Amino acid sequence: MENMLQVSLNNLKLKTPLMTASGTSGHGNEIDVLENSPEVRSSLGAFITKGVTLKAKEGNPEFRIVETDSGILNAIGLPNEGAEFFVKTELSGLLSFELPVIVNISADSIEEFGVLSSYLCDNDINQIISAIEVNLSCPNIKKGGIAFGTDPAIVERIVNIVKKNVDDRISVITKLTPNITDITIPARAAINGGTDILAMINTLRGTAIDIYTARPLLGNKTGGLSGPAIKPVGLYMVYECFSKISECSSRQIPIIGIGGISRWEDVIEYIMAGASAVGIGTAWFVNPDLFPDIYKGIKEFVKQKGVPISELTGIAHQDG
Ligand SMILES: Cc1cc2nc3c(=O)[nH]c(=O)nc-3n(C[C@H](O)[C@H](O)[C@H](O)COP(=O)(O)O)c2cc1C
C-alpha cells in the first residue's frame, strides 16, 4: 500500500507526493511539528528550504504578512544568513528529517545564480542536497525591478547556468511565477535551459491598504498572495503546461503543483491536472496536522481507485 503513494520526478524519488512549499517552514528549525512529529515527517516526500541567497539578507520592513479573506499577502524579502552560514550551520540539521532536501535559491543576477549553485554543490560534503529549486520570482536588480521569471531569455540563461554548476546527482527544479499572461512561455524557456522539473506557482502580486492611516499595510507596500484564493490559478497553470507542452504530458519534465492546497482533494485535483507532486505552504500555518491529514485522504482515495497515485497524473486531460 505504501508504494501506491511513491512518485518519481526523474532522479528525484519521493515516498509521498507531498512537500513543504519553500519559505513556509524555514530551514526546518522554525517549525516544531517537523522536529517533534514523526507522523508529519512520514507523510512528507521531501523538505524544501526557504530561499537561500549568496550573501545574508535582512528582509523587508514590517508588516511582512497581512491576512486576506482567503489567504495571506507576504512580503518577507528572503531574510537569511547567506549560503556559507546555511551550509556550515543549517544544512546538516536537515539530515535528521530523513527526507530528500530541496534547497530553494534566489539571486540578484544571472551570474550570481551560477556562483550560488556551484557554492552549495561544492560544499555539500555529505551529499544532503537532492535538488535545487530556482526561485525566479525575485526582482532583477540589474534590470530595474522586473522579475526574472517573466523574461524567457533570462529564464533560460539562469536555468542553464545553474544546471552547469551542479552535479548530475542534484536535480534542478525551476519555480515559475504566475505573474505572467502565458505560463507556458517561461516553462518552455526553463526546459530549453535544461531544467529537470518545473514547479508552479509562486505567489500572485497583491497589496492591502490600511484605511485609517491611508497607507499600504505591508512594509514593502506590495507583496505576494498565497493560500486557498490562488488554487484555481495554480491549477490552471499546471493544466496549461501539461496540455500544451509535450515534455510535460510525456512526464519527461514532471510538474510540482503549488498554490492554495488546503485539503487532500486539492492534491488530487493538482495531480489530475498534470502535477506529479505538490508543495503546500500557507495552509500549514493554520493546521499543524495538515500533512498527516492530507496523507490519509490521498492514501484512502488511491486505495479506493485501486491505482498508484502516479497513474492519476494528467488524467483530467483524457478524452471522453
Ligand atoms: C511566508 C512565505 C514565504 C515564502 N518564501 C518563499 C521563498 O523563500 N522562495 C520561494 O520560492 N517561494 C516562497 N514562497 C512561496 C511558496 O513557496 C508558495 O509558492 C506559495 O505560497 C503558494 O503556495 P501556498 O498557497 O500553499 O502557500 C513563500 C510563501 C510564503 C507564504
The ligand as an SDF file (V2000), in Angstrom:
LIG
                    3D

 31 33  0  0  0  0  0  0  0  0999 V2000
    5.6800   33.3970    4.1460 C   0  0  0  0  0  0  0  0  0  0  0  0
    6.0420   32.8730    2.7930 C   0  0  0  0  0  0  0  0  0  0  0  0
    7.3830   32.8230    2.3990 C   0  0  0  0  0  0  0  0  0  0  0  0
    7.7300   32.3300    1.1380 C   0  0  0  0  0  0  0  0  0  0  0  0
    9.0520   32.2510    0.7800 N   0  0  0  0  0  0  0  0  0  0  0  0
    9.4000   31.7150   -0.4190 C   0  0  0  0  0  0  0  0  0  0  0  0
   10.7750   31.5480   -0.7620 C   0  0  0  0  0  0  0  0  0  0  0  0
   11.6860   31.8450    0.0130 O   0  0  0  0  0  0  0  0  0  0  0  0
   11.0450   31.0390   -2.0070 N   0  0  0  0  0  0  0  0  0  0  0  0
   10.0580   30.6540   -2.8850 C   0  0  0  0  0  0  0  0  0  0  0  0
   10.3590   30.1860   -3.9870 O   0  0  0  0  0  0  0  0  0  0  0  0
    8.7540   30.7710   -2.5470 N   0  0  0  0  0  0  0  0  0  0  0  0
    8.4070   31.2960   -1.3470 C   0  0  0  0  0  0  0  0  0  0  0  0
    7.0810   31.3960   -1.0070 N   0  0  0  0  0  0  0  0  0  0  0  0
    6.0260   30.9170   -1.9480 C   0  0  0  0  0  0  0  0  0  0  0  0
    5.5480   29.5000   -1.5600 C   0  0  0  0  0  0  0  0  0  0  0  0
    6.5920   28.5550   -1.6090 O   0  0  0  0  0  0  0  0  0  0  0  0
    4.3970   29.0440   -2.4660 C   0  0  0  0  0  0  0  0  0  0  0  0
    4.8450   29.0180   -3.8030 O   0  0  0  0  0  0  0  0  0  0  0  0
    3.1750   29.9520   -2.3770 C   0  0  0  0  0  0  0  0  0  0  0  0
    2.9670   30.3860   -1.0400 O   0  0  0  0  0  0  0  0  0  0  0  0
    1.8990   29.2600   -2.8670 C   0  0  0  0  0  0  0  0  0  0  0  0
    1.6110   28.1130   -2.0980 O   0  0  0  0  0  0  0  0  0  0  0  0
    0.5490   28.1080   -0.8620 P   0  0  0  0  0  0  0  0  0  0  0  0
   -0.6900   28.7680   -1.3540 O   0  0  0  0  0  0  0  0  0  0  0  0
    0.3840   26.6700   -0.4940 O   0  0  0  0  0  0  0  0  0  0  0  0
    1.1950   28.8870    0.2460 O   0  0  0  0  0  0  0  0  0  0  0  0
    6.7130   31.8950    0.2450 C   0  0  0  0  0  0  0  0  0  0  0  0
    5.3640   31.9660    0.6420 C   0  0  0  0  0  0  0  0  0  0  0  0
    5.0190   32.4390    1.9010 C   0  0  0  0  0  0  0  0  0  0  0  0
    3.5690   32.4810    2.2980 C   0  0  0  0  0  0  0  0  0  0  0  0
  1  2  1  0
  2  3  1  0
  2 30  2  0
  3  4  2  0
  4  5  1  0
  4 28  1  0
  5  6  2  0
  6  7  1  0
  6 13  1  0
  7  8  2  0
  7  9  1  0
  9 10  1  0
 10 11  2  0
 10 12  1  0
 12 13  2  0
 13 14  1  0
 14 15  1  0
 14 28  1  0
 15 16  1  0
 16 17  1  0
 16 18  1  0
 18 19  1  0
 18 20  1  0
 20 21  1  0
 20 22  1  0
 22 23  1  0
 23 24  1  0
 24 25  2  0
 24 26  1  0
 24 27  1  0
 28 29  2  0
 29 30  1  0
 30 31  1  0
M  END
$$$$
